[in-house]
Amino acid sequence: MARPAPGGPPPAPTVQRLTIRYAKRGRMRFASHRDVARAIERGVRRAGLPVAYSAGFSPHPRISYSGGAPTGSASEAEYLELALTRRLEPDDVRRLLDAALPDGIDVIEVVAADGRSAGAQIQASEWEVIWPGLPADAAASAVEGFLATPSFEVQRLTSKGTRTLDARAAVMSLVITNTTSACVILRMVVRQMTPAVRPDDILAALSQLSAFRPTTPALVTRLWQGPTSALTAVQTGAQTGMTAACDGTVPVTREPARRMPGPEPHDQDAAARHEEHLPRSTTDKAMQREAQSAVMAPASQLRANEQLPRGTHDQLADPRAREPYGRDRPDARDRAAESTIRIQ
């Protein structure tokens, strides 16, 4: 029996495909790939982009992701492909989408898709690992021993049980870029394999070789991913152009300013105070959010039931609105006591 076709007009056809490179920074590294995908879909709708949808009873936006970073890892090179029903300038899409995304997800570059899937072009990725508390001699000995062995198996606990992986087979290069008393910074190029070898697997192998048990988790950041033919440019720093510090900070180029939503239009005084305290030339979403929260700080110190709307200036609100569910009212307590006596 043939399945019934959904009613209504068919979805608009796709006329433009864009490849978007975005970064996952700060606390967003703790968000899973599915959470990031949901945030991006909300950002696309909030930006008003004419995204194409699939056909069927449950249409979904045509957004395809490739090579998502593991949960707990930051990234400067995440890719997705976006299908649009109307042609737009890539710079306009980058500006609108970046302004609609939350802090920690920043759009770096938007270009026209060349017809090939971004996932098919990913053959390797470069990672930077900030390993706090590791002695320099122990790090050098562990890296030397790891590179000297032809195979090094590690175990990873997955939802389907314990899996054994060859961490050495996936490593194309592994070097120490900086050693201080505070931390050791590693750079590694990992080959794309099935099953995939993560930087955590390589760190587990190095921990076994150095007998070092870190007390602080390592900060892992993906700097690049793509075909192996571009590895020469990556390793010379032509595409990354960043130097990490032991505190985890990486200097990055900020994008154009974002306009944060202000108070409601009917409150002219609050709107004036909001514009007065917002930074004029800042280009950081986090700074704007902090400035806005500083302006609204007195309201955030109130209890949840005290922040409910109280009506207009000439209208008295119901006093029961200040009491959550009426539980703090004297007559409500009396009725509750009477019902308890009847039950007994």
One Martini backbone bead per residue (centre of mass of N, CA, C, O) as a GRO file, in nm:
protein
  344
    1MET     BB    1   0.094   0.037   0.025
    2ALA     BB    2   0.074   0.356  -0.028
    3ARG     BB    3   0.182   0.644   0.077
    4PRO     BB    4   0.072   0.930   0.176
    5ALA     BB    5   0.056   1.246   0.070
    6PRO     BB    6   0.121   1.551   0.142
    7GLY     BB    7  -0.019   1.836   0.185
    8GLY     BB    8   0.021   2.094  -0.005
    9PRO     BB    9   0.273   2.266  -0.094
   10PRO     BB   10   0.571   2.263  -0.205
   11PRO     BB   11   0.877   2.323  -0.153
   12ALA     BB   12   1.116   2.528  -0.197
   13PRO     BB   13   1.372   2.563  -0.387
   14THR     BB   14   1.709   2.533  -0.437
   15VAL     BB   15   1.951   2.814  -0.520
   16GLN     BB   16   2.155   2.795  -0.260
   17ARG     BB   17   2.493   2.720  -0.142
   18LEU     BB   18   2.653   2.721   0.182
   19THR     BB   19   2.965   2.757   0.345
   20ILE     BB   20   3.023   2.724   0.698
   21ARG     BB   21   3.236   2.879   0.933
   22TYR     BB   22   3.277   2.786   1.277
   23ALA     BB   23   3.288   2.849   1.629
   24LYS     BB   24   3.381   2.685   1.949
   25ARG     BB   25   3.363   2.861   2.252
   26GLY     BB   26   3.427   2.821   2.559
   27ARG     BB   27   3.145   2.686   2.709
   28MET     BB   28   3.052   2.549   2.433
   29ARG     BB   29   3.232   2.288   2.455
   30PHE     BB   30   3.000   2.139   2.640
   31ALA     BB   31   2.844   2.109   2.391
   32SER     BB   32   2.682   1.929   2.189
   33HIS     BB   33   2.614   1.869   1.865
   34ARG     BB   34   2.305   1.886   1.899
   35ASP     BB   35   2.295   2.158   2.047
   36VAL     BB   36   2.432   2.322   1.825
   37ALA     BB   37   2.226   2.261   1.603
   38ARG     BB   38   1.987   2.394   1.746
   39ALA     BB   39   2.110   2.678   1.768
   40ILE     BB   40   2.140   2.720   1.462
   41GLU     BB   41   1.844   2.692   1.383
   42ARG     BB   42   1.752   2.932   1.552
   43GLY     BB   43   1.940   3.140   1.416
   44VAL     BB   44   1.819   3.119   1.133
   45ARG     BB   45   1.535   3.213   1.213
   46ARG     BB   46   1.619   3.481   1.352
   47ALA     BB   47   1.766   3.596   1.085
   48GLY     BB   48   1.577   3.533   0.824
   49LEU     BB   49   1.651   3.296   0.654
   50PRO     BB   50   1.595   3.125   0.339
   51VAL     BB   51   1.541   2.827   0.416
   52ALA     BB   52   1.539   2.508   0.328
   53TYR     BB   53   1.308   2.232   0.290
   54SER     BB   54   1.183   1.944   0.338
   55ALA     BB   55   0.992   1.687   0.255
   56GLY     BB   56   0.685   1.613   0.408
   57PHE     BB   57   0.549   1.584   0.729
   58SER     BB   58   0.861   1.662   0.843
   59PRO     BB   59   1.010   1.935   0.810
   60HIS     BB   60   1.354   2.026   0.740
   61PRO     BB   61   1.630   2.185   0.751
   62ARG     BB   62   1.894   2.238   0.514
   63ILE     BB   63   2.137   2.105   0.728
   64SER     BB   64   2.482   2.022   0.708
   65TYR     BB   65   2.718   1.829   0.882
   66SER     BB   66   3.084   1.824   0.964
   67GLY     BB   67   3.298   1.724   1.190
   68GLY     BB   68   3.233   1.712   1.489
   69ALA     BB   69   3.310   1.801   1.791
   70PRO     BB   70   3.369   1.701   2.083
   71THR     BB   71   3.274   1.690   2.390
   72GLY     BB   72   3.488   1.946   2.543
   73SER     BB   73   3.565   2.082   2.267
   74ALA     BB   74   3.713   2.307   2.090
   75SER     BB   75   3.668   2.533   1.792
   76GLU     BB   76   3.784   2.682   1.461
   77ALA     BB   77   3.661   2.426   1.258
   78GLU     BB   78   3.346   2.443   1.159
   79TYR     BB   79   3.099   2.275   0.947
   80LEU     BB   80   2.844   2.389   0.709
   81GLU     BB   81   2.542   2.342   0.508
   82LEU     BB   82   2.339   2.585   0.332
   83ALA     BB   83   2.005   2.612   0.221
   84LEU     BB   84   1.853   2.829  -0.024
   85THR     BB   85   1.570   3.014  -0.180
   86ARG     BB   86   1.766   3.269  -0.181
   87ARG     BB   87   1.982   3.499  -0.284
   88LEU     BB   88   2.286   3.576  -0.110
   89GLU     BB   89   2.522   3.729   0.056
   90PRO     BB   90   2.770   3.601   0.240
   91ASP     BB   91   2.817   3.848   0.429
   92ASP     BB   92   2.521   3.872   0.522
   93VAL     BB   93   2.498   3.593   0.646
   94ARG     BB   94   2.723   3.624   0.853
   95ARG     BB   95   2.606   3.867   1.006
   96LEU     BB   96   2.321   3.757   1.080
   97LEU     BB   97   2.403   3.485   1.214
   98ASP     BB   98   2.604   3.593   1.428
   99ALA     BB   99   2.387   3.774   1.578
  100ALA     BB  100   2.189   3.510   1.646
  101LEU     BB  101   2.398   3.381   1.812
  102PRO     BB  102   2.545   3.265   2.068
  103ASP     BB  103   2.770   3.252   2.292
  104GLY     BB  104   3.050   3.073   2.133
  105ILE     BB  105   2.912   3.118   1.842
  106ASP     BB  106   3.111   3.182   1.553
  107VAL     BB  107   3.125   3.336   1.249
  108ILE     BB  108   3.384   3.338   1.005
  109GLU     BB  109   3.278   3.195   0.724
  110VAL     BB  110   3.131   3.259   0.389
  111VAL     BB  111   3.067   3.039   0.115
  112ALA     BB  112   3.041   2.897  -0.177
  113ALA     BB  113   2.952   2.608  -0.289
  114ASP     BB  114   3.128   2.350  -0.493
  115GLY     BB  115   2.944   2.063  -0.471
  116ARG     BB  116   3.102   1.953  -0.235
  117SER     BB  117   3.139   1.788   0.037
  118ALA     BB  118   3.284   1.863   0.340
  119GLY     BB  119   3.318   1.569   0.449
  120ALA     BB  120   3.487   1.454   0.200
  121GLN     BB  121   3.744   1.663   0.267
  122ILE     BB  122   3.797   1.514   0.537
  123GLN     BB  123   4.125   1.376   0.649
  124ALA     BB  124   4.211   1.595   0.868
  125SER     BB  125   4.335   1.720   1.195
  126GLU     BB  126   4.403   1.995   1.411
  127TRP     BB  127   4.552   2.010   1.740
  128GLU     BB  128   4.524   2.169   2.067
  129VAL     BB  129   4.703   2.111   2.378
  130ILE     BB  130   4.643   2.191   2.720
  131TRP     BB  131   4.873   2.073   2.976
  132PRO     BB  132   4.848   2.073   3.300
  133GLY     BB  133   5.120   1.989   3.520
  134LEU     BB  134   5.336   1.894   3.314
  135PRO     BB  135   5.631   1.787   3.277
  136ALA     BB  136   5.868   1.832   3.039
  137ASP     BB  137   6.019   1.557   3.052
  138ALA     BB  138   5.765   1.376   3.046
  139ALA     BB  139   5.657   1.477   2.775
  140ALA     BB  140   5.901   1.408   2.595
  141SER     BB  141   5.907   1.103   2.663
  142ALA     BB  142   5.618   1.034   2.570
  143VAL     BB  143   5.638   1.130   2.276
  144GLU     BB  144   5.879   0.957   2.193
  145GLY     BB  145   5.748   0.680   2.264
  146PHE     BB  146   5.496   0.707   2.082
  147LEU     BB  147   5.647   0.748   1.802
  148ALA     BB  148   5.820   0.474   1.819
  149THR     BB  149   5.565   0.323   1.807
  150PRO     BB  150   5.355   0.144   1.586
  151SER     BB  151   5.162   0.069   1.839
  152PHE     BB  152   4.864   0.193   2.034
  153GLU     BB  153   4.644   0.080   2.268
  154VAL     BB  154   4.313   0.182   2.352
  155GLN     BB  155   4.042   0.251   2.580
  156ARG     BB  156   3.682   0.297   2.525
  157LEU     BB  157   3.389   0.411   2.666
  158THR     BB  158   3.078   0.314   2.549
  159SER     BB  159   2.745   0.241   2.481
  160LYS     BB  160   2.864  -0.057   2.359
  161GLY     BB  161   3.123  -0.042   2.521
  162THR     BB  162   3.438  -0.156   2.490
  163ARG     BB  163   3.695   0.006   2.297
  164THR     BB  164   3.956  -0.062   2.066
  165LEU     BB  165   4.237   0.152   1.989
  166ASP     BB  166   4.466   0.301   1.751
  167ALA     BB  167   4.642   0.581   1.820
  168ARG     BB  168   4.900   0.576   1.633
  169ALA     BB  169   4.767   0.549   1.343
  170ALA     BB  170   4.637   0.856   1.352
  171VAL     BB  171   4.918   0.987   1.381
  172MET     BB  172   5.113   1.223   1.195
  173SER     BB  173   5.166   1.444   1.429
  174LEU     BB  174   5.390   1.534   1.722
  175VAL     BB  175   5.428   1.828   1.922
  176ILE     BB  176   5.616   2.062   2.115
  177THR     BB  177   5.561   2.418   2.163
  178ASN     BB  178   5.538   2.431   2.493
  179THR     BB  179   5.725   2.495   2.809
  180THR     BB  180   5.619   2.514   3.143
  181SER     BB  181   5.530   2.525   3.477
  182ALA     BB  182   5.214   2.511   3.400
  183CYS     BB  183   5.254   2.385   3.098
  184VAL     BB  184   5.167   2.191   2.802
  185ILE     BB  185   5.200   2.222   2.444
  186LEU     BB  186   5.019   2.063   2.186
  187ARG     BB  187   5.066   1.930   1.849
  188MET     BB  188   4.821   1.767   1.629
  189VAL     BB  189   4.779   1.524   1.364
  190VAL     BB  190   4.474   1.372   1.260
  191ARG     BB  191   4.343   1.102   1.123
  192GLN     BB  192   4.081   0.991   0.941
  193MET     BB  193   3.879   0.739   1.093
  194THR     BB  194   3.755   0.387   1.132
  195PRO     BB  195   3.742   0.465   1.403
  196ALA     BB  196   3.764   0.745   1.574
  197VAL     BB  197   4.031   0.948   1.686
  198ARG     BB  198   4.091   1.111   1.974
  199PRO     BB  199   4.263   1.316   2.180
  200ASP     BB  200   4.197   1.149   2.436
  201ASP     BB  201   4.341   0.892   2.339
  202ILE     BB  202   4.625   1.017   2.323
  203LEU     BB  203   4.640   1.109   2.620
  204ALA     BB  204   4.615   0.825   2.736
  205ALA     BB  205   4.881   0.723   2.617
  206LEU     BB  206   5.067   0.937   2.750
  207SER     BB  207   4.993   0.864   3.043
  208GLN     BB  208   5.111   0.576   3.034
  209LEU     BB  209   5.410   0.663   2.961
  210SER     BB  210   5.434   0.888   3.214
  211ALA     BB  211   5.266   0.837   3.475
  212PHE     BB  212   5.039   1.064   3.444
  213ARG     BB  213   4.796   1.239   3.662
  214PRO     BB  214   4.579   1.462   3.605
  215THR     BB  215   4.395   1.722   3.785
  216THR     BB  216   4.349   1.868   3.506
  217PRO     BB  217   4.194   1.927   3.238
  218ALA     BB  218   4.232   1.938   2.915
  219LEU     BB  219   4.269   2.174   2.650
  220VAL     BB  220   4.079   2.136   2.355
  221THR     BB  221   4.165   2.238   2.009
  222ARG     BB  222   4.045   2.304   1.698
  223LEU     BB  223   4.211   2.448   1.406
  224TRP     BB  224   4.177   2.212   1.180
  225GLN     BB  225   4.012   2.093   0.865
  226GLY     BB  226   4.096   1.855   0.594
  227PRO     BB  227   4.301   1.807   0.360
  228THR     BB  228   4.626   1.681   0.321
  229SER     BB  229   4.726   1.902   0.108
  230ALA     BB  230   4.707   2.139   0.355
  231LEU     BB  231   4.934   2.080   0.575
  232THR     BB  232   5.164   2.278   0.511
  233ALA     BB  233   5.007   2.541   0.576
  234VAL     BB  234   4.929   2.467   0.864
  235GLN     BB  235   5.217   2.409   0.994
  236THR     BB  236   5.309   2.719   0.926
  237GLY     BB  237   5.045   2.909   1.007
  238ALA     BB  238   4.855   3.025   0.773
  239GLN     BB  239   4.562   2.941   0.905
  240THR     BB  240   4.579   2.990   1.208
  241GLY     BB  241   4.748   3.221   1.370
  242MET     BB  242   4.802   3.092   1.669
  243THR     BB  243   4.857   3.144   2.032
  244ALA     BB  244   4.869   2.984   2.314
  245ALA     BB  245   4.788   2.965   2.651
  246CYS     BB  246   4.779   2.836   2.976
  247ASP     BB  247   4.478   2.971   3.015
  248GLY     BB  248   4.332   2.928   2.713
  249THR     BB  249   4.405   3.167   2.542
  250VAL     BB  250   4.298   3.299   2.214
  251PRO     BB  251   4.377   3.500   1.966
  252VAL     BB  252   4.112   3.669   1.798
  253THR     BB  253   3.912   3.776   1.539
  254ARG     BB  254   3.674   3.993   1.537
  255GLU     BB  255   3.364   4.073   1.453
  256PRO     BB  256   3.118   4.242   1.388
  257ALA     BB  257   2.886   4.404   1.526
  258ARG     BB  258   2.627   4.356   1.767
  259ARG     BB  259   2.281   4.370   1.821
  260MET     BB  260   2.113   4.416   2.106
  261PRO     BB  261   1.843   4.368   2.278
  262GLY     BB  262   1.620   4.566   2.425
  263PRO     BB  263   1.379   4.708   2.550
  264GLU     BB  264   1.078   4.798   2.551
  265PRO     BB  265   0.921   5.051   2.376
  266HIS     BB  266   0.730   5.166   2.617
  267ASP     BB  267   1.013   5.208   2.774
  268GLN     BB  268   1.187   5.491   2.752
  269ASP     BB  269   1.370   5.507   3.003
  270ALA     BB  270   1.501   5.225   2.975
  271ALA     BB  271   1.612   5.272   2.690
  272ALA     BB  272   1.801   5.503   2.766
  273ARG     BB  273   1.969   5.346   2.973
  274HIS     BB  274   2.061   5.125   2.782
  275GLU     BB  275   2.214   5.308   2.573
  276GLU     BB  276   2.411   5.438   2.782
  277HIS     BB  277   2.556   5.152   2.882
  278LEU     BB  278   2.635   5.074   2.616
  279PRO     BB  279   2.860   4.997   2.402
  280ARG     BB  280   2.974   5.154   2.104
  281SER     BB  281   3.259   4.976   1.991
  282THR     BB  282   3.199   4.694   2.029
  283THR     BB  283   3.277   4.325   1.924
  284ASP     BB  284   3.141   4.176   2.177
  285LYS     BB  285   2.896   3.980   2.300
  286ALA     BB  286   2.975   3.956   2.599
  287MET     BB  287   2.998   4.259   2.666
  288GLN     BB  288   2.701   4.326   2.600
  289ARG     BB  289   2.574   4.136   2.806
  290GLU     BB  290   2.706   4.259   3.058
  291ALA     BB  291   2.592   4.545   3.022
  292GLN     BB  292   2.294   4.462   3.028
  293SER     BB  293   2.297   4.318   3.310
  294ALA     BB  294   2.385   4.574   3.469
  295VAL     BB  295   2.124   4.734   3.411
  296MET     BB  296   1.930   4.474   3.512
  297ALA     BB  297   2.010   4.395   3.811
  298PRO     BB  298   1.772   4.474   4.004
  299ALA     BB  299   1.565   4.269   3.876
  300SER     BB  300   1.738   4.000   3.925
  301GLN     BB  301   1.705   4.019   4.256
  302LEU     BB  302   1.435   3.920   4.231
  303ARG     BB  303   1.180   3.743   4.251
  304ALA     BB  304   0.985   3.573   4.041
  305ASN     BB  305   0.701   3.685   4.150
  306GLU     BB  306   0.813   3.998   4.138
  307GLN     BB  307   0.838   3.997   3.799
  308LEU     BB  308   0.562   4.042   3.745
  309PRO     BB  309   0.315   4.196   3.607
  310ARG     BB  310   0.136   4.515   3.726
  311GLY     BB  311   0.071   4.695   3.505
  312THR     BB  312  -0.003   5.002   3.475
  313HIS     BB  313   0.009   5.310   3.611
  314ASP     BB  314  -0.336   5.318   3.637
  315GLN     BB  315  -0.312   5.007   3.728
  316LEU     BB  316  -0.414   4.763   3.942
  317ALA     BB  317  -0.296   4.488   4.069
  318ASP     BB  318  -0.323   4.184   4.170
  319PRO     BB  319  -0.212   4.075   4.476
  320ARG     BB  320  -0.186   3.765   4.398
  321ALA     BB  321   0.069   3.794   4.206
  322ARG     BB  322   0.283   3.802   4.457
  323GLU     BB  323   0.173   3.509   4.511
  324PRO     BB  324   0.257   3.188   4.502
  325TYR     BB  325  -0.034   3.021   4.460
  326GLY     BB  326  -0.138   3.137   4.751
  327ARG     BB  327   0.050   3.021   4.998
  328ASP     BB  328   0.104   3.312   5.164
  329ARG     BB  329  -0.176   3.336   5.247
  330PRO     BB  330  -0.375   3.336   5.521
  331ASP     BB  331  -0.636   3.203   5.402
  332ALA     BB  332  -0.484   2.959   5.281
  333ARG     BB  333  -0.377   2.844   5.548
  334ASP     BB  334  -0.654   2.806   5.683
  335ARG     BB  335  -0.771   2.609   5.473
  336ALA     BB  336  -0.552   2.393   5.509
  337ALA     BB  337  -0.608   2.338   5.810
  338GLU     BB  338  -0.906   2.256   5.786
  339SER     BB  339  -0.860   2.014   5.590
  340THR     BB  340  -0.682   1.854   5.789
  341ILE     BB  341  -0.894   1.817   6.012
  342ARG     BB  342  -1.107   1.665   5.846
  343ILE     BB  343  -0.931   1.423   5.771
  344GLN     BB  344  -0.877   1.344   6.081
   0.00000   0.00000   0.00000
